[in-house]
């Protein structure tokens, strides 16, 4: 239950994520631009070692490897990692990428292993996210940076979801749990538990501060949830709308998707 390993071994979940968030040439271009922004904010030179935490089928791991980084991708699903390995091989990048079946809550790496860490849309599905984030902070080198992309419980989108639930506009299959961590929506996928969290960004910042990381940048990545719209022109219009909102600099506090860049402070020598 802690790692929800059984849940994320199911291929259907990953297939749905792929078709929704990486299922078209337009989305590929948007994700490439977003990765450019993330890499620029991480301040890592080519050849650096980057951890892709919760890599799934390896789409973002590939983006990092193509940019010249040595990557270690981790995920708890062996089946999905097999797909990721096949993708690396097709692009001839298997020598630059290592893929491991590891849970974020139990990272085996030594402290200060990685120059940078990329963690996109992963903590929102981890029940014990604080332990997972603490582990990521531990394996980051002093002076290194981590990119965390999560959904925001203070966004306009979160407000609309809560209003719809109160007014019972749309029947929901999930149970809502409110906590200081954010808004958690718990459901069951063929008898296995599934959690999606709109995070308290303030809570994430406080957890980073505990591990001597300071947030140096916060930006919005999306204003509305494209998964709520059908595939085709409607979803493409939503993707373009989110892109325009991001370029226009809509405040992150209003946005559904938030990106945080945090830097690990160097310890002072006595």
Backbone torsions as a table, in degrees:
resi	resn	phi	psi	omega
1	UNK	NA	-38.6	-175.6
2	UNK	-58.4	-45.8	-176.0
3	UNK	-95.4	-11.8	-176.4
4	UNK	54.2	34.6	-175.9
5	UNK	-58.7	-42.3	-179.1
6	UNK	-61.2	-39.0	179.9
7	UNK	-60.0	-48.5	-172.3
8	UNK	-85.5	0.2	168.4
9	UNK	-77.9	-16.8	-178.8
10	UNK	-72.0	125.5	-176.3
11	UNK	-69.6	-26.2	-176.0
12	UNK	-60.5	-41.0	180.0
13	UNK	-60.2	-48.3	-178.5
14	UNK	-66.7	-37.7	178.1
15	UNK	-62.6	-40.3	178.8
16	UNK	-65.6	-41.8	177.1
17	UNK	-61.9	-42.8	-179.7
18	UNK	-62.2	-46.6	-176.9
19	UNK	-68.9	-29.0	-178.0
20	UNK	-83.7	-48.7	-169.4
21	UNK	-105.3	-9.7	178.6
22	UNK	-144.0	36.9	-171.0
23	UNK	-105.3	13.9	-178.6
24	UNK	-153.2	157.9	176.7
25	UNK	-56.6	-35.9	179.0
26	UNK	-63.2	-46.0	179.2
27	UNK	-64.8	-35.8	177.7
28	UNK	-62.0	-43.0	179.1
29	UNK	-65.2	-41.7	178.9
30	UNK	-63.0	-43.5	179.7
31	UNK	-67.2	-34.1	176.3
32	UNK	-64.2	-43.4	179.6
33	UNK	-65.5	-39.5	179.1
34	UNK	-65.1	-39.8	177.7
35	UNK	-64.6	-37.2	176.0
36	UNK	-58.0	-43.6	-179.8
37	UNK	-65.2	-42.5	-178.9
38	UNK	-64.1	-47.6	-178.8
39	UNK	-61.3	-40.0	177.7
40	UNK	-62.2	-36.2	-179.2
41	UNK	-78.4	-24.7	-179.2
42	UNK	-74.3	-23.0	176.5
43	UNK	59.1	46.6	178.4
44	UNK	-114.0	137.1	-179.7
45	UNK	-79.4	152.3	175.2
46	UNK	-53.3	141.0	-177.3
47	UNK	95.2	-11.4	178.0
48	UNK	-67.8	160.7	179.7
49	UNK	-98.0	120.0	-176.2
50	UNK	-119.0	133.8	174.9
51	UNK	-94.3	124.8	172.1
52	UNK	-100.9	100.4	-172.3
53	UNK	-85.9	116.6	-175.3
54	UNK	78.2	55.9	-168.4
55	UNK	-76.6	-18.5	-179.2
56	UNK	58.7	-131.4	-178.3
57	UNK	-79.2	2.4	172.4
58	UNK	88.3	15.7	-178.3
59	UNK	-60.5	-45.6	-179.1
60	UNK	-79.5	-29.0	174.5
61	UNK	-60.6	-42.0	176.9
62	UNK	-60.6	-43.2	-179.9
63	UNK	-60.7	-39.0	178.6
64	UNK	-69.9	-42.7	-179.3
65	UNK	-64.7	-38.8	179.0
66	UNK	-62.7	-26.7	-179.4
67	UNK	-87.2	7.3	171.7
68	UNK	98.0	10.3	-178.5
69	UNK	-94.3	151.6	169.8
70	UNK	-87.2	122.7	-169.7
71	UNK	-117.7	141.9	167.2
72	UNK	-118.7	118.2	178.4
73	UNK	-104.9	134.3	179.6
74	UNK	-125.6	146.0	176.4
75	UNK	-157.8	161.4	-179.2
76	UNK	-93.8	-3.6	-178.5
77	UNK	-103.0	113.3	177.8
78	UNK	-65.1	-37.5	-179.6
79	UNK	-62.2	-44.1	-178.6
80	UNK	-68.8	-36.3	177.8
81	UNK	-64.5	-31.9	175.9
82	UNK	-62.9	-39.8	175.8
83	UNK	-65.2	-40.1	179.7
84	UNK	-63.0	-42.0	179.5
85	UNK	-61.9	-39.9	178.6
86	UNK	-63.2	-38.4	179.1
87	UNK	-66.2	-41.8	178.7
88	UNK	-62.2	-40.8	-178.8
89	UNK	-66.2	-39.8	179.7
90	UNK	-61.1	-32.2	-179.3
91	UNK	-96.6	1.8	178.5
92	UNK	68.9	29.1	-177.0
93	UNK	-111.0	12.3	-176.3
94	UNK	-64.7	-24.8	178.9
95	UNK	-74.2	-19.6	-177.7
96	UNK	-97.5	-9.7	-173.4
97	UNK	-125.9	133.6	172.3
98	UNK	-117.3	132.1	-177.8
99	UNK	-118.0	130.4	-175.4
100	UNK	-131.0	142.3	175.7
101	UNK	-88.1	98.1	-173.2
102	UNK	-143.6	141.2	173.4
103	UNK	-89.5	141.7	179.8
104	UNK	-61.0	-28.5	-179.4
105	UNK	-72.4	-14.8	-175.5
106	UNK	-133.9	50.1	-177.7
107	UNK	-63.7	131.5	-177.2
108	UNK	-90.1	-1.0	-172.6
109	UNK	-76.7	153.0	176.6
110	UNK	-70.7	157.1	175.2
111	UNK	-58.0	147.8	175.6
112	UNK	57.4	46.8	179.6
113	UNK	-88.4	-36.5	-167.9
114	UNK	-110.1	142.8	176.4
115	UNK	-73.5	-31.9	-179.7
116	UNK	-156.5	159.9	-179.6
117	UNK	-135.0	136.8	175.9
118	UNK	-116.9	123.6	-178.2
119	UNK	-138.7	97.8	-171.2
120	UNK	-114.0	117.0	174.9
121	UNK	61.6	34.7	-175.0
122	UNK	-112.8	-49.6	-177.6
123	UNK	-58.1	-27.8	-179.6
124	UNK	-63.9	-15.4	179.4
125	UNK	-111.7	10.3	-179.2
126	UNK	-107.9	116.0	179.9
127	UNK	-56.1	-50.4	-179.9
128	UNK	-94.3	65.5	-174.0
129	UNK	-67.4	-29.5	-178.5
130	UNK	-66.5	-41.0	176.1
131	UNK	-64.0	-42.1	179.4
132	UNK	-61.6	-46.9	-179.6
133	UNK	-65.8	-38.1	177.0
134	UNK	-59.9	-39.1	177.0
135	UNK	-65.4	-41.0	178.5
136	UNK	-62.9	-41.6	178.1
137	UNK	-62.9	-37.9	-178.2
138	UNK	-63.8	-39.2	-174.2
139	UNK	-88.7	-0.1	176.7
140	UNK	-85.7	138.0	179.3
141	UNK	-70.9	147.1	171.5
142	UNK	-56.5	133.4	-175.5
143	UNK	89.3	-13.0	178.4
144	UNK	-80.5	165.3	-177.8
145	UNK	-125.5	150.6	177.4
146	UNK	-121.1	138.3	174.3
147	UNK	-107.0	121.1	179.6
148	UNK	-119.5	122.3	178.1
149	UNK	-115.9	117.0	-176.9
150	UNK	-139.5	167.5	175.0
151	UNK	-89.3	151.3	-167.4
152	UNK	-108.2	122.5	-177.2
153	UNK	-76.0	-5.2	178.1
154	UNK	-104.2	7.8	-174.8
155	UNK	-75.0	165.7	173.7
156	UNK	-60.8	-39.2	-179.9
157	UNK	-61.6	-44.6	178.8
158	UNK	-60.6	-40.9	178.4
159	UNK	-61.8	-40.9	179.3
160	UNK	-67.5	-38.9	178.4
161	UNK	-63.3	-44.0	179.4
162	UNK	-64.6	-40.0	179.1
163	UNK	-65.0	-41.1	179.8
164	UNK	-64.2	-36.6	178.7
165	UNK	-70.1	-40.2	179.7
166	UNK	-64.4	-40.7	-178.5
167	UNK	-85.5	-3.9	-179.5
168	UNK	55.4	40.8	179.0
169	UNK	-68.5	-35.9	-179.0
170	UNK	-134.0	129.9	179.4
171	UNK	-65.6	133.3	-177.4
172	UNK	-114.4	140.5	178.2
173	UNK	-93.0	-4.5	-175.4
174	UNK	-105.4	154.1	175.1
175	UNK	-99.1	130.1	-178.2
176	UNK	-90.8	129.0	175.3
177	UNK	-121.3	119.3	178.0
178	UNK	-95.4	135.1	177.3
179	UNK	-153.1	177.6	177.8
180	UNK	-67.0	-14.5	178.0
181	UNK	-81.1	-16.9	-178.6
182	UNK	135.4	-150.9	179.2
183	UNK	-109.7	116.2	-179.3
184	UNK	-105.7	131.7	178.4
185	UNK	-113.9	111.1	-177.0
186	UNK	-103.2	132.9	177.2
187	UNK	-142.6	-177.8	-179.5
188	UNK	-123.7	132.4	176.8
189	UNK	-112.0	98.9	-177.7
190	UNK	53.1	43.2	176.6
191	UNK	88.1	-3.7	178.4
192	UNK	-108.3	142.9	-175.1
193	UNK	-72.9	146.7	179.4
194	UNK	-140.0	130.8	179.2
195	UNK	-122.6	139.5	171.4
196	UNK	-129.4	128.5	-174.6
197	UNK	-120.4	129.1	163.7
198	UNK	-89.1	111.3	-166.4
199	UNK	-81.7	151.4	166.0
200	UNK	-78.4	108.9	-178.6
201	UNK	-63.4	-35.3	177.7
202	UNK	-62.1	-38.3	179.6
203	UNK	-66.7	-40.2	177.3
204	UNK	-62.7	-42.8	179.3
205	UNK	-61.1	-42.5	179.6
206	UNK	-64.1	-38.6	179.2
207	UNK	-66.9	-37.9	176.6
208	UNK	-64.1	-42.1	180.0
209	UNK	-61.3	-34.9	178.4
210	UNK	-59.7	-30.3	-179.7
211	UNK	-102.1	23.7	175.0
212	UNK	64.8	34.8	173.3
213	UNK	-111.6	139.4	-179.1
214	UNK	-117.3	128.7	177.9
215	UNK	-70.8	123.1	-178.4
216	UNK	-107.2	-12.2	179.0
217	UNK	-157.7	142.2	172.9
218	UNK	-137.8	131.8	-177.9
219	UNK	-146.3	154.9	177.2
220	UNK	-84.1	140.0	177.9
221	UNK	-110.7	-24.5	178.2
222	UNK	-158.1	146.8	-180.0
223	UNK	-99.2	-35.0	-179.7
224	UNK	-127.0	162.0	-178.2
225	UNK	-89.7	111.4	-177.1
226	UNK	-69.4	-20.0	-178.1
227	UNK	-69.0	-16.5	-179.9
228	UNK	-79.0	-8.7	-177.5
229	UNK	-110.1	149.2	-179.7
230	UNK	-69.4	154.8	177.7
231	UNK	-62.5	156.4	-179.1
232	UNK	108.0	-147.6	-172.3
233	UNK	-63.3	-35.3	-177.5
234	UNK	-65.7	-45.7	-179.7
235	UNK	-69.3	-38.9	177.8
236	UNK	-62.4	-38.0	177.7
237	UNK	-63.6	-39.0	178.5
238	UNK	-66.5	-39.4	177.7
239	UNK	-61.1	-45.5	179.7
240	UNK	-66.2	-38.2	177.5
241	UNK	-60.9	-45.8	177.9
242	UNK	-61.4	-38.3	-179.8
243	UNK	-64.9	-43.9	178.6
244	UNK	-63.7	-42.5	179.9
245	UNK	-61.8	-40.0	179.1
246	UNK	-66.5	-44.9	179.6
247	UNK	-65.6	-31.3	-179.6
248	UNK	-77.5	-8.5	178.2
249	UNK	75.2	35.9	175.4
250	UNK	-57.1	131.7	-177.3
251	UNK	-52.5	136.2	-177.0
252	UNK	-58.8	-32.1	-177.4
253	UNK	-62.2	-24.3	178.6
254	UNK	-88.0	-16.7	-171.9
255	UNK	-86.5	146.1	174.9
256	UNK	-65.5	-54.4	179.8
257	UNK	-89.6	130.7	178.3
258	UNK	-124.0	140.5	172.6
259	UNK	-111.1	131.8	175.7
260	UNK	-118.4	133.3	172.5
261	UNK	-114.7	121.6	-178.5
262	UNK	-125.9	144.2	-177.1
263	UNK	-114.5	133.9	178.8
264	UNK	-81.6	126.1	-175.3
265	UNK	-73.1	144.0	176.6
266	UNK	-81.1	138.1	178.9
267	UNK	-76.9	143.2	-179.9
268	UNK	-82.0	133.8	177.1
269	UNK	-82.1	136.3	-178.4
270	UNK	-88.2	NA	NA
